[in-house]
Amino acid sequence: MFFQNQRQEIVFMFGFIQVLLLILALLFVQCKKADNTGSSTSSASKQELKDTSVSKTHLVDTNYVPIAFHHPETVKQVLKNLEALHFTEGGIAAQVLDYLKRGDNDYGEDFKFIYLQFKGRTAEIVQKFNTEIPELANIMNSFPNLKIRLMAYTDNVGEEKANEILSENRAKAIQKQLGDAGIAADRIQIKAFGEKYPVANNQSYDGQMLNNRIEMLITSK
């Protein structure tokens, strides 16, 4: 009788332990699911915040320059009209327009023709890449007191004197086209430097392309 009671107690305890282990296992599984759900939600939230941040970043136009408050109302209106023309991005007209919008009095800023191209080693402008000159003419017609200096350079291929003449002819080609658009010749100074003052290594094609350039200064506005 004693051993029978003892056996029943052992079976009861064994059964109790099994039930307890089963409960603990179920609790562990539930906690694991909760952790995974929380982690997924957190990751989703982080991704959502990241996407929102990227979206907001893309909405910011870093190229936009506001019109300075100190401009007279008439000048502000002229600048707004020029803004509406949507000049070629990064082109010389866009560069000059940003400068005028800021209202700077610094005449040392250097502007560059970015897309303008000439046929080979000539002063003939490739019409396919001739958007910047008409755009610059728009600005100069809108600001009749604006005067500029064109500075033309070449690479060092060929003779030095020939390169100087080539750079002068290229500057004159721009001057003529601006003149055809109504800009008086006395508003456009010309400086021809030929192969002097390279900005890149002439031993490479890319370097030569960079050295064949037209730069511009505003001398009066």
trRosetta pair geometry for C-beta under 8 A, 3 or more apart (Angstrom, degrees):
i j d omega theta_ij theta_ji phi_ij phi_ji
1 4 5.7 -53 -148 32 30 114
1 5 6.6 29 155 -17 63 104
2 5 6.0 -57 -155 35 30 108
2 6 6.4 28 150 -18 64 109
3 6 5.4 -54 -146 38 36 114
3 7 6.2 40 154 -24 67 103
4 7 5.7 -52 -150 33 30 112
4 8 6.6 32 152 -19 63 104
5 8 5.7 -54 -151 34 33 112
5 9 6.5 33 151 -20 65 104
6 9 5.7 -53 -152 33 34 112
6 10 6.5 34 151 -20 66 104
7 10 5.7 -54 -151 33 34 111
7 11 6.4 32 153 -17 66 104
8 11 5.7 -53 -147 37 32 110
8 12 6.2 35 152 -21 65 107
9 12 5.6 -54 -148 36 31 114
9 13 6.3 30 154 -19 66 106
10 13 5.8 -54 -146 37 31 109
10 14 6.2 32 153 -21 65 107
11 14 5.7 -54 -146 37 30 113
11 15 6.3 30 154 -19 64 107
12 15 5.8 -57 -149 37 28 110
12 16 6.3 31 152 -22 64 107
13 16 5.5 -53 -147 35 32 114
13 17 6.4 34 154 -21 65 103
14 17 5.9 -53 -150 33 30 111
14 18 6.6 32 151 -20 63 104
15 18 5.7 -53 -151 33 33 113
15 19 6.5 32 153 -17 66 104
16 19 5.8 -55 -151 37 31 110
16 20 6.2 32 151 -20 65 108
17 20 5.6 -55 -147 37 32 114
17 21 6.3 33 154 -20 66 105
18 21 5.8 -55 -148 36 30 110
18 22 6.4 32 152 -21 64 106
19 22 5.6 -54 -150 34 32 114
19 23 6.5 33 152 -20 65 103
20 23 5.7 -52 -150 34 32 112
20 24 6.4 30 152 -17 64 106
21 24 5.7 -55 -148 38 33 112
21 25 6.3 36 152 -23 65 105
22 25 5.7 -52 -149 33 31 113
22 26 6.5 31 153 -18 64 104
23 26 5.8 -55 -151 36 31 111
23 27 6.4 31 151 -19 65 106
24 27 5.6 -53 -148 37 33 113
24 28 6.4 36 152 -23 65 104
25 28 5.6 -53 -151 33 31 113
25 29 6.6 31 153 -18 65 103
26 29 5.8 -53 -150 34 32 111
26 30 6.4 31 153 -18 65 106
27 30 5.8 -56 -149 37 31 112
27 31 6.4 31 154 -19 65 106
28 31 5.8 -56 -149 36 30 110
28 32 6.4 32 153 -22 64 107
29 32 5.7 -55 -150 34 31 114
29 33 6.5 32 154 -19 65 104
30 33 5.8 -53 -151 34 32 111
30 34 6.5 32 152 -19 65 106
31 34 5.6 -55 -150 35 33 112
31 35 6.4 34 152 -21 66 104
32 35 5.7 -53 -150 33 31 111
32 36 6.4 29 153 -17 65 106
33 36 5.8 -57 -149 38 31 109
33 37 6.2 31 154 -19 66 107
34 37 5.7 -55 -147 37 30 112
34 38 6.2 30 155 -18 65 107
35 38 5.8 -57 -148 38 29 110
35 39 6.1 29 154 -20 65 108
36 39 5.6 -54 -145 37 30 112
36 40 6.3 30 156 -19 65 105
37 40 5.8 -54 -148 36 29 109
37 41 6.2 28 154 -18 64 107
38 41 5.7 -55 -146 38 30 110
38 42 6.1 31 154 -21 65 107
39 42 5.6 -54 -146 36 30 112
39 43 6.3 29 154 -18 65 105
40 43 5.7 -54 -147 37 31 109
40 44 6.1 30 153 -19 65 107
41 44 5.6 -54 -146 38 30 111
41 45 6.2 31 153 -21 65 106
42 45 5.6 -54 -148 35 30 111
42 46 6.3 30 153 -19 64 105
43 46 5.7 -54 -148 36 31 111
43 47 6.2 31 153 -18 65 106
44 47 5.7 -54 -148 37 31 110
44 48 6.2 34 152 -22 65 106
45 48 5.5 -53 -148 35 31 113
45 49 6.3 31 153 -18 65 104
46 49 5.7 -54 -150 37 31 110
46 50 6.2 33 150 -21 65 106
47 50 5.4 -53 -148 36 33 114
47 51 6.2 33 154 -19 67 104
48 51 5.8 -52 -146 36 30 109
48 52 6.3 31 153 -19 63 106
49 52 5.6 -54 -147 37 31 112
49 53 6.3 34 152 -22 64 105
50 53 5.6 -54 -150 34 30 112
50 54 6.4 29 153 -17 65 104
51 54 5.7 -54 -149 36 32 110
51 55 6.2 35 152 -22 65 106
52 55 5.5 -53 -148 35 31 114
52 56 6.3 31 154 -19 65 104
53 56 5.8 -55 -149 35 30 109
53 57 6.4 33 151 -22 64 105
54 57 5.5 -54 -150 33 33 114
54 58 6.4 31 154 -19 66 105
55 58 5.9 -57 -152 35 31 109
55 59 6.8 33 150 -25 63 104
56 59 5.6 -53 -156 27 36 115
56 60 7.3 38 149 -26 63 98
57 60 6.0 -54 -164 21 38 111
61 64 4.2 67 104 -19 113 114
63 89 7.1 -4 -179 -148 170 99
63 94 7.9 -11 172 172 122 128
65 98 4.3 100 18 -143 151 89
65 101 5.0 129 110 87 109 134
65 102 6.1 -55 172 -57 131 90
66 101 6.9 -180 112 158 26 119
67 71 6.1 -65 168 24 99 143
67 76 5.5 106 150 -133 147 84
67 79 5.2 132 -112 106 125 145
67 80 7.2 -47 -46 -60 154 79
67 101 4.8 -93 -102 -155 59 92
68 71 5.5 113 77 -23 83 96
68 101 6.5 142 -9 155 79 54
68 102 5.7 73 -43 -167 118 27
68 103 3.9 -84 43 5 151 125
70 103 5.9 161 68 142 103 170
71 75 4.4 -121 -179 90 107 120
71 76 4.9 137 102 -61 122 81
71 79 7.0 -9 166 -3 170 141
71 103 5.7 -144 -64 -80 91 127
72 75 4.8 90 59 9 80 103
72 76 7.1 -142 97 -8 40 88
73 76 5.4 -51 -147 34 35 116
73 77 6.5 36 155 -21 65 103
74 77 5.9 -54 -155 32 31 111
74 78 6.7 32 149 -18 63 104
75 78 5.6 -51 -150 34 37 113
75 79 6.3 36 152 -18 67 106
76 79 5.7 -58 -150 38 31 111
76 80 6.3 33 152 -21 65 105
77 80 5.6 -51 -147 35 33 113
77 81 6.5 37 152 -21 64 103
78 81 5.7 -54 -153 33 32 113
78 82 6.6 29 150 -16 64 105
78 142 5.3 145 -173 176 111 112
78 143 7.3 119 147 -67 145 78
79 82 5.6 -54 -149 37 34 111
79 83 6.4 43 149 -26 65 101
79 97 7.3 134 -148 -163 83 88
79 100 6.4 -166 -106 117 110 109
79 101 5.5 128 -163 -96 138 80
80 83 5.4 -46 -149 29 35 118
80 84 6.7 40 152 -25 63 101
81 84 5.8 -51 -157 27 33 115
81 85 7.5 40 145 -28 59 97
81 142 7.2 -177 85 -127 118 138
82 85 5.7 -44 -163 15 43 116
82 87 7.7 0 169 -33 86 115
82 97 5.6 -166 133 -124 128 121
82 138 6.8 142 -125 133 92 111
82 139 6.3 63 -134 -99 139 76
82 142 6.0 -136 -68 42 115 175
83 86 7.8 38 163 -63 46 50
83 97 7.1 147 -80 175 63 137
85 135 7.4 156 132 -135 132 89
85 138 6.3 137 -148 155 175 161
87 91 5.9 -126 153 63 102 117
87 93 4.1 -139 -149 98 146 115
87 94 4.4 -170 95 -63 120 80
87 97 6.3 163 14 -5 145 143
87 135 4.8 105 -133 -162 104 136
87 138 8.0 -161 -88 61 108 137
88 91 3.6 60 83 -16 105 139
88 93 6.9 90 37 45 83 108
88 94 6.4 -116 78 -22 53 118
88 114 8.0 -159 118 63 121 117
88 115 6.5 -68 147 5 154 146
88 131 5.1 99 -45 115 141 133
88 132 6.4 -80 44 -81 138 73
88 135 6.4 -125 10 -35 95 164
89 94 6.2 61 -135 -60 27 170
90 94 6.1 20 7 66 10 141
90 95 7.6 27 -174 -51 35 94
90 114 5.4 -23 129 26 98 175
91 94 5.1 97 57 10 70 103
91 95 7.1 -127 106 -6 38 91
91 113 7.7 4 -160 -144 75 52
91 114 5.5 -126 -109 38 50 113
91 115 6.0 -39 -104 8 100 113
91 131 6.7 -83 -114 99 158 103
91 132 4.7 -157 -170 -103 117 98
91 135 6.3 59 117 70 139 155
92 95 5.4 -52 -149 35 36 116
92 96 6.3 32 155 -16 69 105
92 111 5.3 91 -147 158 89 113
92 112 6.6 -140 -90 88 94 31
92 113 5.1 -31 -42 -92 130 55
92 114 6.8 -179 -40 -1 73 83
92 116 8.0 1 -11 -20 125 119
92 132 4.9 74 27 -170 103 121
92 135 7.4 143 70 86 79 112
92 136 5.7 -8 101 -74 114 116
92 216 6.5 66 -154 27 131 138
93 96 5.8 -55 -145 40 32 107
93 97 6.1 35 154 -23 66 107
93 132 6.2 -171 -14 -152 94 66
93 135 3.4 -97 -27 133 157 112
93 136 5.1 -134 -78 -69 90 55
93 138 6.8 39 -140 53 138 107
93 139 5.7 179 -142 -23 89 126
94 97 5.7 -52 -143 35 29 113
94 98 6.5 32 157 -19 62 103
94 135 7.9 -11 -30 151 67 144
95 98 6.1 -57 -155 34 27 109
95 99 6.6 28 148 -19 62 108
95 111 4.8 151 110 -135 136 102
95 112 7.4 94 -22 38 171 61
96 99 5.4 -54 -151 36 36 116
96 100 6.3 33 153 -17 69 105
96 111 5.9 16 -64 -113 85 158
96 136 6.9 85 16 -123 150 82
96 139 5.5 91 104 160 132 171
96 218 7.2 126 -132 -61 102 124
97 100 5.8 -55 -146 38 32 108
97 101 6.2 35 154 -23 65 106
97 139 6.4 -127 -71 -101 82 128
98 101 5.6 -53 -146 35 30 114
98 102 6.6 31 155 -20 63 104
99 102 6.0 -58 -155 33 29 109
99 104 6.0 -69 -167 34 77 118
99 109 6.0 -179 -118 89 134 158
99 111 7.6 -83 -21 -73 146 119
99 218 7.2 173 125 -5 149 146
100 103 7.3 37 176 -72 39 43
100 139 7.4 -178 -13 -159 151 118
100 143 7.0 -132 -124 -55 145 155
100 221 7.3 -168 -109 -157 95 149
104 109 7.1 70 99 -23 150 138
106 109 5.8 88 108 -29 104 96
107 217 6.8 63 166 175 80 103
107 218 5.9 -120 -139 88 77 79
107 219 6.4 67 -167 -125 129 30
107 220 7.9 9 -116 -65 134 35
108 217 7.5 -31 -139 -138 26 114
109 217 7.5 144 76 -132 50 70
109 218 7.1 10 62 24 95 102
110 215 5.6 -17 -172 -173 102 121
110 216 7.5 131 -165 66 55 44
110 217 6.5 -37 -107 -83 57 79
111 215 6.8 141 77 -168 46 65
111 216 4.5 -34 71 68 100 97
111 217 7.3 164 21 -82 87 28
111 218 7.5 60 -4 -29 126 88
112 213 6.6 -30 -150 -176 106 118
112 214 7.4 134 -155 85 59 55
112 215 5.3 -31 -98 -110 72 73
112 216 7.3 -178 -78 19 25 82
113 116 4.0 -19 163 19 129 126
113 132 5.4 145 -139 104 89 160
113 174 8.0 -120 -63 -105 151 144
113 213 7.3 168 56 -168 88 70
113 214 4.5 18 21 70 127 104
113 215 7.7 -130 9 -81 77 30
113 216 7.4 84 -35 -16 83 112
114 132 7.1 150 40 -78 72 145
115 129 5.2 -151 153 -166 86 92
115 131 6.3 1 88 43 141 101
115 132 5.8 156 54 -33 96 116
116 125 6.9 -52 -164 -140 92 106
116 129 6.0 139 -133 134 23 100
116 130 6.7 58 -123 -106 75 55
116 132 5.3 -81 -53 41 100 130
116 133 7.0 87 -101 -37 122 93
116 174 7.8 12 -156 -92 156 116
116 214 6.3 -32 80 35 142 127
117 125 7.4 114 82 -157 47 62
117 126 4.5 -15 90 33 99 125
117 128 7.9 -19 53 73 120 86
117 129 4.1 42 21 76 103 152
118 122 5.9 -158 162 78 108 64
118 123 6.2 -52 -144 -134 136 23
118 124 6.2 116 -161 67 81 47
118 125 5.9 -56 -102 -98 66 44
118 126 6.6 -178 -119 -14 12 86
118 170 6.0 -70 -68 -118 151 114
118 173 7.8 109 -106 63 114 160
118 212 7.7 -120 37 168 112 123
119 122 5.0 -11 79 51 86 119
119 124 4.5 -17 28 80 115 107
119 125 7.8 41 -11 98 84 2
119 126 5.7 130 -60 -67 76 87
121 157 7.3 -113 -92 94 136 119
121 158 7.0 117 -158 -27 155 148
121 166 6.4 -49 178 -131 82 149
122 166 7.7 -118 -130 -140 16 101
123 166 6.7 -168 -58 -159 92 62
123 169 3.7 -105 -61 128 152 105
123 170 4.6 -143 -125 -75 87 56
123 172 7.2 8 -174 60 148 91
123 173 4.7 175 163 -36 101 133
124 173 7.4 -163 -97 -126 23 152
125 129 7.7 -134 177 77 83 82
125 130 5.2 81 149 -90 122 123
125 133 7.6 -21 -149 -11 163 146
125 173 5.8 168 -35 149 104 132
125 174 7.9 113 -71 -75 134 67
125 177 7.3 -6 6 -47 157 148
126 129 4.8 36 88 32 107 101
126 130 6.7 -174 89 -36 50 95
127 130 5.0 -55 -141 18 39 129
130 133 6.0 -27 -171 24 84 112
130 134 7.5 79 143 -8 82 99
130 177 7.9 -118 -168 -153 122 163
131 134 6.7 -67 -165 43 39 103
131 135 6.2 33 149 -18 73 117
132 135 5.6 -63 -148 42 33 113
132 136 6.1 35 156 -22 70 106
133 136 5.7 -52 -146 35 31 111
133 137 6.5 36 152 -23 63 103
133 174 5.9 -148 -110 -142 120 81
133 177 4.9 18 159 110 147 135
133 178 6.5 -118 -171 -63 97 77
133 181 7.8 174 145 -16 89 144
134 137 5.4 -51 -149 32 35 117
134 138 6.8 45 150 -26 63 96
134 177 7.8 -79 -61 155 64 114
134 181 6.5 168 -123 -94 62 146
135 138 5.6 -43 -158 22 37 117
135 139 7.1 33 148 -14 63 99
136 139 5.8 -53 -157 35 39 110
136 140 6.3 32 150 -15 70 108
136 178 6.9 -53 100 -101 109 110
137 140 5.7 -57 -142 42 34 108
137 141 6.1 34 158 -19 67 107
137 177 7.7 -107 -55 130 130 82
137 178 5.4 -174 -89 -132 97 69
137 181 3.6 -12 -159 118 151 156
137 182 7.1 106 -173 46 111 84
137 183 5.9 -124 -129 -29 84 120
138 141 6.0 -58 -147 37 25 108
138 142 6.4 20 154 -16 61 111
139 142 5.7 -62 -150 39 30 109
139 143 6.2 -12 163 19 69 107
139 146 7.0 -49 134 72 89 169
140 143 6.4 -70 -133 61 29 80
140 144 7.7 76 165 -102 60 35
140 146 5.2 -129 -124 79 68 121
140 148 7.5 -75 -95 -12 124 121
140 178 6.8 27 48 -161 157 115
140 183 5.0 19 117 -104 141 124
140 187 6.9 125 -167 134 126 144
141 144 7.2 11 -159 -78 31 73
141 181 7.1 -103 -48 142 123 99
141 182 5.8 51 -98 86 114 125
141 183 7.0 -101 -63 -72 75 84
143 146 4.0 63 108 -25 110 119
143 221 6.3 -16 164 -155 134 87
145 220 6.4 -97 157 134 83 99
145 221 5.9 86 103 177 97 30
146 187 7.2 60 96 -172 58 122
146 218 6.6 -56 -160 -144 90 107
146 220 7.0 170 -145 95 27 66
146 221 4.9 14 -102 -117 72 72
147 187 4.7 -131 -114 -157 76 69
147 188 7.4 -148 -159 -64 71 35
147 189 7.5 56 164 -10 103 95
147 218 7.2 112 77 -165 51 62
147 219 4.8 -55 102 67 101 98
147 220 4.1 29 33 47 111 99
147 221 7.6 -136 24 -65 64 46
148 187 6.9 43 22 147 74 79
148 188 5.8 -2 67 -115 90 67
148 189 7.2 -148 106 31 47 77
148 216 5.4 -11 -174 -170 120 109
148 217 6.7 152 -160 80 66 47
148 218 5.8 -43 -102 -105 73 51
148 219 6.4 155 -119 8 15 90
149 188 7.8 145 -101 -165 29 48
149 189 4.2 -21 -113 70 79 111
149 190 7.6 -169 -160 -69 65 16
149 191 6.3 30 172 -6 105 111
149 216 6.7 154 77 -156 52 58
149 217 4.5 -4 51 56 104 98
149 219 5.3 84 -27 -42 101 119
150 171 4.5 153 115 -148 125 103
150 174 5.9 161 -125 79 158 136
150 175 6.7 -129 15 -59 149 93
150 188 6.4 16 -9 -175 110 96
150 189 7.0 -178 23 88 66 55
150 190 5.4 -14 64 -112 100 63
150 191 7.0 -177 91 30 51 70
150 214 6.3 -18 -166 -170 98 104
150 215 7.8 143 -160 79 49 44
150 216 5.6 -22 -103 -101 57 84
151 171 7.6 1 -113 -99 5 132
151 191 4.6 -12 -109 70 75 110
151 193 6.5 23 -177 -9 90 117
151 214 7.2 147 76 -162 50 53
151 215 4.6 -23 65 67 105 92
151 216 7.0 -174 18 -80 81 32
151 217 7.1 50 -16 -7 116 96
152 167 3.7 161 118 -179 106 86
152 168 6.6 -179 63 -69 137 26
152 170 5.0 152 -146 76 143 108
152 171 4.1 -123 -26 -49 131 103
152 190 7.5 -6 0 -165 110 88
152 191 7.2 172 21 88 68 57
152 192 5.3 -15 62 -115 106 65
152 193 6.8 177 82 26 52 76
152 213 7.8 -175 -148 96 47 46
152 214 5.3 -15 -103 -108 73 80
153 167 5.8 21 -94 -123 12 135
153 193 5.1 -18 -95 71 79 109
153 194 7.0 2 -142 90 52 14
153 195 7.3 94 -172 -112 79 21
153 196 7.2 -111 -128 66 98 62
153 197 6.5 -94 -115 76 135 95
153 198 7.6 157 172 -96 132 49
153 211 6.1 -105 132 175 114 65
153 212 7.0 -157 101 -124 75 23
153 213 5.3 5 57 55 107 78
153 214 7.6 -173 24 -80 72 36
153 215 7.4 28 -2 1 111 101
154 157 7.8 -102 153 43 108 78
154 163 4.3 -144 68 -163 140 101
154 166 5.6 52 -66 88 149 121
154 167 5.1 -124 -24 -63 98 101
154 194 5.5 -38 33 -165 106 47
154 195 5.4 -51 80 -74 86 65
154 211 6.6 31 142 131 27 95
154 212 5.4 17 -136 -105 52 74
155 163 7.7 -119 72 -132 42 133
155 195 6.3 6 136 -119 23 95
155 198 7.3 56 -130 -112 56 115
155 202 5.1 137 -166 -129 98 105
155 207 7.5 103 -121 118 117 76
155 208 3.9 1 -92 -144 155 82
155 211 4.3 102 -90 84 68 127
155 212 5.5 -40 -24 -48 88 88
156 160 7.8 -13 -144 -91 79 73
156 163 7.1 -39 -124 -73 36 166
156 195 4.2 93 -94 -157 66 141
156 198 7.1 -48 -34 -65 105 134
156 202 4.7 14 25 -154 107 168
156 211 7.5 -33 -17 137 72 160
157 163 7.7 133 66 -86 53 119
157 202 7.5 -169 -39 -174 73 116
157 208 6.8 33 -22 -136 116 131
158 162 5.0 -86 148 82 123 130
158 163 5.8 148 84 -55 108 93
159 162 4.3 84 66 10 93 109
159 163 6.9 -162 91 -10 46 87
160 163 5.8 -59 -152 35 30 111
160 164 6.6 32 152 -21 65 104
160 194 6.2 79 -174 146 64 149
160 195 6.0 -98 -125 33 71 120
161 164 5.6 -51 -151 32 35 114
161 165 6.6 33 152 -16 66 103
161 194 7.7 -66 -124 -108 14 157
162 165 5.8 -54 -150 37 33 110
162 166 6.3 37 150 -22 65 106
163 166 5.4 -49 -144 35 34 115
163 167 6.4 35 156 -19 65 102
163 194 3.9 96 111 -160 92 97
163 195 4.6 25 123 -31 159 94
164 167 6.0 -53 -149 34 29 109
164 168 6.5 30 151 -18 62 106
164 192 5.6 98 -174 134 69 111
164 193 7.3 -94 -120 142 78 15
164 194 3.4 -47 -76 -56 61 128
164 195 7.7 -74 -55 6 68 71
165 168 5.7 -56 -151 37 33 113
165 169 6.3 32 153 -19 67 107
165 192 7.6 47 -101 163 16 151
165 194 7.8 35 7 -89 42 108
166 169 5.8 -57 -147 37 30 110
166 170 6.4 31 154 -20 64 105
166 194 7.2 93 51 -117 87 76
167 170 5.7 -53 -149 34 32 113
167 171 6.6 32 153 -17 64 104
167 192 4.3 141 100 -155 100 87
167 193 6.1 -86 134 50 164 50
167 194 5.0 -142 5 -76 133 41
168 171 5.9 -56 -152 36 32 109
168 172 6.3 31 151 -18 65 108
168 190 6.8 82 -145 153 72 127
168 192 3.5 -33 -71 -77 78 158
169 172 5.5 -54 -145 38 33 113
169 173 6.4 43 152 -28 65 100
170 173 5.6 -46 -150 26 33 115
170 174 7.0 31 151 -14 61 99
170 214 6.5 -137 133 -77 117 117
171 174 5.9 -54 -158 35 36 109
171 175 6.3 38 146 -21 67 107
171 190 4.4 128 132 -144 135 107
171 191 7.4 178 -112 51 167 38
171 192 6.0 -133 11 -78 136 87
171 214 6.8 159 -91 -129 73 111
172 175 5.2 -51 -144 38 37 117
172 176 6.2 42 155 -24 68 101
172 190 6.5 17 -68 -114 67 158
173 176 5.8 -49 -148 32 29 112
173 177 6.6 25 154 -16 61 105
174 177 5.9 -57 -149 37 32 107
174 178 6.3 31 153 -16 66 106
174 188 7.9 -159 110 -170 91 143
174 214 6.6 127 -37 -165 154 158
175 178 5.9 -58 -150 39 29 110
175 179 6.2 34 150 -23 64 107
175 185 6.6 57 174 -131 112 80
175 188 4.8 166 -123 118 95 144
175 190 6.3 -52 -50 -68 141 119
176 179 5.4 -54 -150 35 32 116
176 180 6.5 36 151 -22 65 101
177 180 5.5 -45 -149 31 36 114
177 181 6.7 29 150 -13 62 105
178 181 5.6 -62 -154 41 35 109
178 183 4.1 -39 156 51 95 136
178 188 6.1 125 79 -64 146 152
179 182 7.8 151 -175 14 31 8
179 183 5.8 -89 -85 69 37 75
179 184 7.4 48 -120 -134 80 13
179 185 5.7 12 -96 -70 122 80
179 188 7.8 -104 -56 21 88 142
183 187 5.7 -106 177 66 93 131
183 188 6.6 72 134 -35 120 119
184 187 5.0 95 71 -6 83 105
185 188 6.1 -77 -159 44 42 99
189 219 6.7 51 11 -16 128 154
193 196 4.4 -103 171 59 97 107
193 197 5.8 -22 158 29 148 114
195 198 6.9 -9 178 -60 70 99
195 202 7.8 22 -158 -89 111 150
195 211 7.3 26 -141 162 67 129
198 201 7.7 98 140 -89 136 16
198 202 6.0 -82 -129 -44 158 101
198 207 7.6 35 178 171 124 100
198 211 4.6 -24 -135 -114 89 122
199 210 5.6 -109 81 142 102 111
199 211 6.2 176 35 -92 75 65
199 213 7.3 -5 21 14 130 148
200 204 7.6 -79 149 59 111 102
200 206 7.1 -100 161 118 150 76
200 207 3.7 -159 130 -141 107 76
200 208 7.7 -105 90 -28 115 23
200 210 4.0 68 3 73 142 136
200 211 5.7 -126 48 -46 90 88
201 204 5.6 55 93 15 103 98
201 207 4.1 -85 72 -114 58 159
202 207 5.5 -135 -78 120 21 119
202 208 5.7 72 -143 -81 65 77
202 211 6.1 -9 -88 -7 88 160
203 207 6.5 33 46 49 52 150
204 207 4.3 95 60 4 87 106
204 208 7.0 -151 94 -7 47 83
205 208 5.7 -54 -152 35 33 112
205 209 6.5 37 150 -22 65 103
206 209 5.6 -51 -151 32 34 115
206 210 6.6 32 152 -17 64 105
207 210 5.8 -56 -152 36 33 110
207 211 6.4 28 153 -17 66 108
208 211 5.7 -58 -145 39 33 109
208 212 6.4 27 157 -14 67 105
209 212 6.1 -58 -147 39 29 104
210 213 6.6 -10 172 -46 42 123
218 221 5.9 13 169 -50 127 108
